[in-house]
Amino acid sequence: MFNRKAYKDIAKKQLKGRMTTPVLATLFSFAIIAIFGLPNTIPAFKNLASSFTNPGNFFTFNHFENGNSFSQNFSYSAPQSGTNVSFLFTVISMCLEGVLTMAACYLFIILSHTTSKQTFGTYIKGYSFWLKGFLGMLWYSLWVFLWTLLFIVPGIVKSFAYSQMFFILAEYPNIGVRKAMQISKTMTKGNKGDLFVMCLSFIGWEILAGLTLEIGALWLKPYEAMSFTNAYHAMKAHAIQAGDLTEEDFINK
């Protein structure tokens, strides 16, 4: 049985006295995302500023004279970025997200298995599985995208069906990406709605974090991650107990 409240309550106890490394890991990932986004963010701000200070660069005025009549209109042309560059940036961003997600999942898997404090080095060790994170996000995004082409709802449902992939890859790095997806689908059978509701249960905290200019997110994100890590362990245990999965499924490639 999916017990959302229990997973969240246990997460608070697990993180008590051990929040330093998760907070630093969250700050580190935020910094990487911010730095990586600068090449796109700076030109966007420059174009916005230029549109205010030099409107003539973007507005075209047309004059029409016909005898004694006169009319004038104008059109606006927004600055365009290269399609190829934007596509490449999207792909790289997606892969970076996979690497960051893999490192975070590794940290919280370790925290879930121990009661001792973890150093920042534990989080950094998660980056040694960067290739699994890279390939995992590509595979995950491809299938979610294909299901979304049918309709938005199937895409959302499948995103939850595949959501345990990175926990599986972090805990069992010898498992292949495709097999991790299959295991995730089995684990989340009957639990996708519960996972969706669990995501919604954090919305209030997300809003409050936003009001603090995301400073509060440094503590909220570890709490969320630890809660979902507990949900992962519970779903895995239930799937094994129900006979849907076996211990060997997590060992064999």
C-alpha contacts under 8 A as a table, 3 or more apart, distances in Angstrom:
res1	aa1	res2	aa2	distance
1	M	238	H	7.87
2	F	191	N	7.11
2	F	194	D	6.92
2	F	231	A	7.51
2	F	234	A	7.56
2	F	235	M	7.55
3	N	6	A	5.45
3	N	7	Y	6.46
3	N	231	A	7.99
4	R	7	Y	5.29
4	R	8	K	6.41
4	R	194	D	7.76
4	R	198	M	6.40
4	R	231	A	7.50
5	K	8	K	5.26
5	K	9	D	6.09
6	A	9	D	5.06
6	A	10	I	5.98
7	Y	10	I	5.28
7	Y	11	A	6.14
7	Y	227	S	5.16
7	Y	228	F	7.34
7	Y	230	N	5.43
7	Y	231	A	6.07
8	K	11	A	4.99
8	K	12	K	6.52
8	K	223	Y	7.67
8	K	224	E	7.85
8	K	226	M	7.77
8	K	227	S	4.84
9	D	12	K	5.35
9	D	13	K	6.73
10	I	13	K	5.16
10	I	14	Q	6.11
10	I	227	S	7.49
10	I	230	N	7.83
11	A	14	Q	4.98
11	A	15	L	6.13
11	A	223	Y	6.38
11	A	226	M	5.31
11	A	227	S	5.19
11	A	230	N	7.32
12	K	15	L	5.34
12	K	16	K	6.15
12	K	223	Y	6.84
13	K	16	K	5.21
14	Q	18	R	7.49
14	Q	111	L	7.60
14	Q	112	S	7.40
14	Q	115	T	7.28
14	Q	226	M	7.97
15	L	18	R	4.95
15	L	19	M	5.41
15	L	223	Y	7.57
15	L	226	M	7.89
16	K	19	M	6.49
17	G	20	T	7.93
17	G	117	K	7.72
18	R	21	T	6.98
18	R	22	P	7.74
18	R	116	S	7.76
18	R	117	K	5.31
18	R	118	Q	7.31
19	M	22	P	5.43
19	M	23	V	6.06
19	M	219	W	7.78
19	M	222	P	7.82
20	T	23	V	5.29
20	T	24	L	6.19
21	T	24	L	5.04
21	T	25	A	5.97
21	T	118	Q	6.57
21	T	119	T	6.10
21	T	120	F	5.41
21	T	123	Y	7.84
22	P	25	A	4.99
22	P	26	T	6.13
22	P	107	L	7.86
22	P	219	W	7.98
22	P	222	P	5.73
23	V	26	T	5.09
23	V	27	L	6.19
23	V	218	L	5.27
23	V	219	W	5.94
23	V	222	P	6.77
24	L	27	L	5.00
24	L	28	F	5.99
24	L	120	F	7.45
24	L	218	L	7.86
25	A	28	F	4.99
25	A	29	S	6.21
25	A	104	A	7.47
25	A	120	F	7.19
25	A	123	Y	6.70
26	T	29	S	5.20
26	T	30	F	6.17
26	T	218	L	5.79
26	T	221	K	7.10
26	T	222	P	7.36
27	L	30	F	5.07
27	L	31	A	6.15
27	L	218	L	6.33
28	F	31	A	5.11
28	F	32	I	6.31
29	S	32	I	5.12
29	S	33	I	6.23
29	S	100	L	6.63
30	F	33	I	5.20
30	F	34	A	6.10
31	A	34	A	5.04
31	A	35	I	6.04
32	I	35	I	5.18
32	I	36	F	6.00
33	I	36	F	5.15
33	I	37	G	6.08
34	A	37	G	5.14
34	A	38	L	6.43
35	I	38	L	5.35
36	F	39	P	6.99
37	G	40	N	5.63
37	G	41	T	5.95
38	L	41	T	4.82
38	L	42	I	5.70
39	P	42	I	5.93
39	P	43	P	6.89
40	N	43	P	5.78
40	N	44	A	6.33
41	T	44	A	5.15
41	T	45	F	6.33
42	I	45	F	5.23
42	I	46	K	6.17
43	P	46	K	4.90
43	P	47	N	6.06
44	A	47	N	5.19
44	A	48	L	6.17
45	F	48	L	4.98
45	F	49	A	6.07
46	K	49	A	5.12
46	K	50	S	5.97
47	N	50	S	4.97
47	N	51	S	6.07
47	N	79	P	6.99
48	L	51	S	5.21
48	L	52	F	6.72
49	A	52	F	5.33
49	A	53	T	6.22
50	S	53	T	5.05
50	S	54	N	5.31
50	S	55	P	7.16
51	S	54	N	5.47
51	S	55	P	4.95
51	S	57	N	7.23
51	S	58	F	6.71
52	F	55	P	5.74
54	N	57	N	5.82
54	N	58	F	7.85
55	P	58	F	5.56
55	P	59	F	6.04
56	G	59	F	5.13
56	G	60	T	7.03
58	F	76	Y	5.69
58	F	77	S	5.19
58	F	78	A	6.38
58	F	79	P	7.57
59	F	74	F	6.47
59	F	75	S	5.67
59	F	76	Y	4.67
59	F	77	S	6.45
60	T	74	F	5.30
60	T	75	S	5.38
60	T	76	Y	6.55
60	T	77	S	7.98
61	F	72	Q	7.07
61	F	73	N	5.93
61	F	74	F	4.37
61	F	75	S	6.86
62	N	72	Q	5.66
62	N	73	N	5.51
62	N	74	F	5.97
63	H	70	F	7.48
63	H	71	S	6.11
63	H	72	Q	4.75
63	H	73	N	6.98
64	F	70	F	5.83
64	F	71	S	5.37
64	F	72	Q	6.32
65	E	68	N	7.31
65	E	69	S	5.96
65	E	70	F	4.70
65	E	71	S	6.74
66	N	69	S	5.27
66	N	70	F	6.44
67	G	70	F	8.00
81	S	85	V	7.56
81	S	86	S	7.12
82	G	85	V	5.24
82	G	86	S	6.20
83	T	86	S	5.12
83	T	87	F	6.13
84	N	87	F	5.15
84	N	88	L	6.15
85	V	88	L	5.13
85	V	89	F	6.03
86	S	89	F	5.02
86	S	90	T	6.14
87	F	90	T	5.06
87	F	91	V	6.32
88	L	91	V	5.17
88	L	92	I	6.18
89	F	92	I	5.16
89	F	93	S	5.95
90	T	93	S	5.06
90	T	94	M	6.10
91	V	94	M	5.11
91	V	95	C	6.31
92	I	95	C	5.11
92	I	96	L	6.09
93	S	96	L	5.03
93	S	97	E	6.12
94	M	97	E	5.09
94	M	98	G	6.44
94	M	137	M	6.78
94	M	138	L	7.38
95	C	98	G	5.00
95	C	99	V	6.45
95	C	133	G	7.46
95	C	134	F	4.91
95	C	135	L	7.66
95	C	137	M	6.13
95	C	138	L	6.71
96	L	99	V	5.13
96	L	100	L	6.22
96	L	134	F	7.04
97	E	100	L	5.15
97	E	101	T	5.93
97	E	137	M	7.46
98	G	101	T	5.07
98	G	102	M	6.06
98	G	130	W	7.86
98	G	133	G	4.51
98	G	134	F	5.15
98	G	135	L	7.78
98	G	136	G	6.70
98	G	137	M	4.85
98	G	138	L	7.95
99	V	102	M	5.15
99	V	103	A	6.36
99	V	127	Y	6.74
99	V	129	F	7.71
99	V	130	W	5.01
99	V	131	L	7.47
99	V	132	K	7.77
99	V	133	G	4.50
99	V	134	F	5.60
100	L	103	A	5.24
100	L	104	A	6.24
100	L	127	Y	7.58
100	L	133	G	7.63
101	T	104	A	5.14
101	T	105	C	6.05
101	T	133	G	7.03
101	T	166	F	7.19
102	M	105	C	5.17
102	M	106	Y	6.18
102	M	126	G	6.53
102	M	127	Y	7.22
102	M	129	F	7.08
102	M	130	W	7.04
102	M	132	K	7.66
102	M	133	G	5.14
102	M	166	F	5.89
102	M	167	F	7.71
102	M	169	L	7.75
102	M	170	A	6.35
103	A	106	Y	5.17
103	A	107	L	6.40
103	A	123	Y	6.03
103	A	124	I	6.98
103	A	125	K	7.37
103	A	126	G	3.95
103	A	127	Y	5.21
103	A	129	F	7.47
103	A	130	W	7.74
103	A	170	A	7.84
104	A	107	L	5.17
104	A	108	F	6.37
104	A	123	Y	6.70
104	A	126	G	7.09
105	C	108	F	5.24
105	C	109	I	5.97
105	C	126	G	7.92
105	C	166	F	6.54
105	C	167	F	5.59
105	C	170	A	6.03
105	C	225	A	7.77
105	C	229	T	7.86
106	Y	109	I	5.13
106	Y	110	I	6.25
106	Y	123	Y	7.04
106	Y	126	G	5.39
106	Y	167	F	7.28
106	Y	170	A	4.88
106	Y	171	E	6.79
107	L	110	I	5.25
107	L	111	L	6.26
107	L	122	T	6.25
107	L	123	Y	5.12
107	L	126	G	6.79
108	F	111	L	4.81
108	F	112	S	6.01
108	F	225	A	7.02
108	F	226	M	6.08
108	F	229	T	6.72
109	I	112	S	5.08
109	I	113	H	6.44
109	I	167	F	7.24
109	I	170	A	7.22
109	I	171	E	6.50
109	I	229	T	6.74
110	I	113	H	5.21
110	I	114	T	6.36
111	L	114	T	5.34
111	L	115	T	6.93
111	L	116	S	7.78
111	L	117	K	7.87
111	L	118	Q	7.25
112	S	115	T	7.68
112	S	226	M	7.63
112	S	229	T	7.36
112	S	230	N	7.40
118	Q	121	G	7.88
118	Q	122	T	6.32
119	T	122	T	5.61
119	T	123	Y	7.49
120	F	123	Y	5.33
120	F	124	I	6.45
121	G	124	I	4.88
121	G	125	K	6.04
122	T	125	K	5.13
122	T	126	G	6.80
123	Y	126	G	5.33
123	Y	127	Y	7.47
124	I	127	Y	5.51
124	I	128	S	7.65
125	K	128	S	5.51
125	K	129	F	7.92
126	G	129	F	5.83
126	G	130	W	7.54
126	G	170	A	7.79
127	Y	130	W	5.06
128	S	131	L	7.95
129	F	132	K	5.53
129	F	133	G	6.52
129	F	170	A	7.84
129	F	173	P	7.50
130	W	133	G	5.00
130	W	134	F	5.99
131	L	134	F	4.92
131	L	135	L	6.05
132	K	135	L	5.25
132	K	136	G	5.63
132	K	169	L	7.15
132	K	173	P	7.69
132	K	177	V	7.05
133	G	136	G	4.98
133	G	137	M	6.07
133	G	166	F	7.27
134	F	137	M	5.54
134	F	138	L	6.44
135	L	138	L	5.10
135	L	139	W	6.12
135	L	177	V	7.06
136	G	139	W	5.21
136	G	140	Y	5.93
136	G	165	M	7.47
136	G	166	F	7.28
136	G	177	V	5.63
137	M	140	Y	4.94
137	M	141	S	5.81
138	L	141	S	5.28
138	L	142	L	6.02
139	W	142	L	5.20
139	W	143	W	6.43
139	W	177	V	7.53
139	W	178	R	7.73
140	Y	143	W	5.56
140	Y	144	V	6.21
140	Y	159	S	7.86
140	Y	162	Y	6.89
140	Y	181	M	7.86
141	S	144	V	5.14
141	S	145	F	5.86
142	L	145	F	5.18
142	L	146	L	6.22
143	W	146	L	5.04
143	W	147	W	6.19
144	V	147	W	5.23
144	V	148	T	6.05
144	V	155	G	5.24
144	V	156	I	7.59
144	V	158	K	6.14
144	V	159	S	5.89
145	F	148	T	4.96
145	F	149	L	6.38
145	F	155	G	6.78
146	L	149	L	5.25
146	L	150	L	7.21
146	L	155	G	7.65
147	W	150	L	5.48
147	W	151	F	6.88
147	W	152	I	7.75
147	W	154	P	5.80
147	W	155	G	4.74
147	W	158	K	7.27
148	T	151	F	4.97
148	T	152	I	4.85
148	T	153	V	7.21
148	T	154	P	6.14
148	T	155	G	4.10
148	T	156	I	7.51
149	L	152	I	7.24
149	L	155	G	7.78
150	L	154	P	7.18
150	L	155	G	7.90
151	F	154	P	5.84
151	F	155	G	6.70
152	I	155	G	5.19
152	I	156	I	6.39
153	V	156	I	5.11
153	V	157	V	6.21
154	P	157	V	5.01
154	P	158	K	6.08
155	G	158	K	5.21
155	G	159	S	6.14
156	I	159	S	5.07
156	I	160	F	6.67
157	V	160	F	5.43
157	V	161	A	6.34
157	V	192	K	6.92
158	K	161	A	4.65
158	K	162	Y	6.11
159	S	162	Y	5.36
159	S	163	S	5.91
160	F	163	S	4.78
160	F	164	Q	7.89
160	F	188	T	7.47
160	F	192	K	5.61
160	F	195	L	7.04
160	F	196	F	7.43
161	A	164	Q	7.52
161	A	184	S	6.28
161	A	185	K	4.90
161	A	188	T	5.58
161	A	189	K	7.39
161	A	192	K	6.30
162	Y	165	M	5.81
162	Y	181	M	5.66
162	Y	182	Q	7.95
162	Y	184	S	5.38
162	Y	185	K	5.85
162	Y	188	T	7.99
163	S	166	F	7.32
163	S	184	S	6.82
164	Q	167	F	5.40
164	Q	168	I	6.27
164	Q	181	M	7.73
164	Q	184	S	5.09
164	Q	187	M	7.96
164	Q	188	T	7.89
164	Q	232	Y	6.73
165	M	168	I	5.19
165	M	169	L	6.17
165	M	177	V	7.64
165	M	180	A	5.29
165	M	181	M	5.47
165	M	183	I	7.77
165	M	184	S	5.67
166	F	169	L	4.96
166	F	170	A	5.91
166	F	180	A	7.98
167	F	170	A	5.06
167	F	171	E	6.12
167	F	229	T	7.40
167	F	232	Y	7.34
168	I	171	E	5.28
168	I	172	Y	5.72
168	I	173	P	7.61
168	I	175	I	7.94
168	I	180	A	6.16
168	I	184	S	7.74
169	L	172	Y	5.08
169	L	173	P	4.79
169	L	174	N	7.54
169	L	175	I	6.42
169	L	176	G	7.76
169	L	177	V	7.38
169	L	180	A	6.61
170	A	173	P	5.60
172	Y	175	I	5.85
172	Y	250	F	6.62
172	Y	251	I	7.31
173	P	176	G	7.75
174	N	251	I	7.45
174	N	252	N	7.83
174	N	253	K	6.27
175	I	179	K	6.62
175	I	180	A	6.43
175	I	250	F	6.96
175	I	251	I	7.06
175	I	252	N	6.78
175	I	253	K	4.67
176	G	179	K	5.35
176	G	180	A	6.13
176	G	253	K	5.84
177	V	180	A	5.06
177	V	181	M	6.36
178	R	181	M	5.15
178	R	182	Q	6.46
179	K	182	Q	5.00
179	K	183	I	6.17
179	K	253	K	7.37
180	A	183	I	5.11
180	A	184	S	6.08
181	M	184	S	5.02
181	M	185	K	6.25
182	Q	185	K	5.15
182	Q	186	T	6.44
183	I	186	T	5.12
183	I	187	M	6.13
183	I	245	L	7.82
183	I	249	D	7.95
184	S	187	M	5.04
184	S	188	T	6.08
185	K	188	T	5.40
185	K	189	K	6.28
186	T	189	K	5.38
186	T	239	A	7.37
186	T	244	D	6.99
186	T	245	L	7.65
187	M	191	N	7.90
187	M	235	M	5.66
187	M	236	K	5.84
187	M	238	H	7.99
187	M	239	A	5.74
188	T	191	N	4.85
188	T	192	K	5.68
188	T	235	M	6.94
189	K	192	K	6.72
190	G	193	G	7.32
191	N	194	D	5.08
191	N	195	L	6.23
192	K	195	L	5.12
192	K	196	F	6.27
193	G	196	F	5.02
193	G	197	V	6.27
194	D	197	V	5.12
194	D	198	M	6.10
195	L	198	M	4.94
195	L	199	C	6.29
196	F	199	C	5.17
196	F	200	L	6.45
197	V	200	L	4.96
197	V	201	S	6.23
198	M	201	S	5.05
198	M	202	F	7.11
199	C	202	F	5.75
199	C	203	I	7.25
200	L	203	I	5.35
201	S	204	G	7.18
202	F	205	W	5.34
202	F	206	E	6.17
202	F	224	E	7.62
203	I	206	E	4.87
203	I	207	I	6.23
204	G	207	I	5.22
204	G	208	L	6.42
205	W	208	L	5.05
205	W	209	A	6.09
205	W	220	L	7.29
206	E	209	A	5.00
206	E	210	G	6.19
206	E	217	A	7.34
206	E	220	L	7.68
207	I	210	G	5.03
207	I	211	L	6.44
208	L	211	L	5.09
208	L	212	T	6.71
208	L	216	G	7.51
209	A	212	T	5.23
209	A	213	L	6.71
209	A	214	E	4.96
209	A	215	I	6.51
209	A	216	G	4.53
209	A	217	A	5.28
209	A	220	L	7.55
210	G	213	L	5.11
210	G	214	E	4.87
210	G	215	I	7.87
210	G	216	G	7.57
210	G	217	A	7.72
211	L	214	E	7.05
212	T	215	I	5.49
212	T	216	G	6.00
213	L	216	G	7.63
214	E	217	A	4.99
214	E	218	L	7.30
215	I	218	L	5.78
216	G	219	W	5.74
216	G	220	L	6.24
217	A	220	L	4.55
217	A	221	K	5.54
218	L	221	K	6.01
218	L	222	P	7.23
219	W	222	P	5.76
219	W	223	Y	6.58
220	L	223	Y	5.13
220	L	224	E	6.21
221	K	224	E	5.05
221	K	225	A	6.03
222	P	225	A	5.01
222	P	226	M	5.96
223	Y	226	M	5.27
223	Y	227	S	6.16
224	E	227	S	5.15
224	E	228	F	6.27
225	A	228	F	5.23
225	A	229	T	6.06
226	M	229	T	4.95
226	M	230	N	6.32
227	S	230	N	5.21
227	S	231	A	6.41
228	F	231	A	4.82
228	F	232	Y	6.11
229	T	232	Y	4.98
229	T	233	H	6.42
230	N	233	H	5.19
230	N	234	A	6.26
231	A	234	A	5.09
231	A	235	M	6.13
232	Y	235	M	5.25
232	Y	236	K	6.11
233	H	236	K	5.13
233	H	237	A	6.12
234	A	237	A	5.16
234	A	238	H	6.12
235	M	238	H	5.07
235	M	239	A	6.08
236	K	239	A	5.18
236	K	240	I	6.30
237	A	240	I	5.23
237	A	241	Q	6.07
238	H	241	Q	5.00
238	H	242	A	5.97
239	A	242	A	5.12
239	A	243	G	6.22
239	A	244	D	5.15
239	A	245	L	5.55
240	I	243	G	5.10
240	I	244	D	5.89
240	I	245	L	4.65
240	I	246	T	5.30
240	I	247	E	7.18
241	Q	244	D	7.68
241	Q	245	L	7.92
242	A	245	L	7.64
243	G	246	T	6.68
245	L	249	D	6.45
246	T	249	D	5.38
246	T	250	F	7.49
247	E	250	F	5.63
247	E	251	I	6.90
248	E	251	I	4.97
248	E	252	N	6.02
249	D	252	N	5.75
249	D	253	K	7.98
250	F	253	K	7.80
